[in-house]
Amino acid sequence: MAINREDLICYATKGNGVTIPAFLPVQSFGHDPDLAPYSFDPDKASHLLREAGYPEGLALTMIASEDLEVQATVVSKMLEQVGLKMELQILDSAAFIRKIFLSSLEQPPEEQTWDIALTSTGGSSTVKRGHEHHRSMRRFSVREGRPRGVGGVQRGGGT
């Protein structure tokens, strides 16, 4: 509701992308064709934030790798417009990996200090670590009722 996906695709990715209703694109196992993306409705997003007990907004930390700085900046600005107080941390690839992959965490998941991780792989965004290659689409990992830094899948989270 808070992210204008069409503008994000148009301006932050120069038209390279499609809106998907969740983390899984059409060609992925587990894709649910009956899901529809949440519509862009910043007023409703602001209302829900107030209704959830955050009339003054909510402070969140978003992390992203350097290759997604433009997209992360655009997303954080959109989230600020609905009342979230965003801290954006742009990290080099190695530091980013140490914060998002369970096998590489610098500290236990419950002690992570981020709330949202903007990730992307494929093409130039593929992360290589040893013999592992991590591939996915642009997406957000958002903690939802979990300790900071522990991501969760939620409907409408993919872009």
Phi, psi and omega in degrees: 000328184271345184251122176278093186298323179298315177294321179300313180294317183295311189262319185275336180242011178055040177084001181269091178161166175224152176279129176239153185284345183204202181286341188255122176285170185308319185280358182271147174297134179094357178299135179249106183293347180276348178282141175241141178299147172299141178284154177287115182211080184299328177296316179294321178299316177297317179299315180297324178296315177296316181297329179282359177101018180238063182295336179263007181097178182222131180276127178228151176247127176248135175246150177205157176279163184303326182288352177245022183300317180298310181298317180296321178295314179298313181297315182297323178293321177297318180293325177296327182293341178260001175113002176277143178257101189267134167250121182255126177242117177262124187240151172291164187304317182296315180294322179297314179301318182295344180261339187246335182266124182308323182288350183239003186302138177283339181212166180303152182307319182291350179255006178295151185252008180253156178251324182228132174242121176269118183238157177199140170216168187114144180054233185285349183265005180296133180260126180250132179218111184060236179262006182266142172236124181257119181234136174200197175251174174299133180199169176247138168255120185236130176286139183222095182071023181237165174301156179309141174083358178256104187289162178217147177278132176219146180303134177085006184280340184273156175227000000 
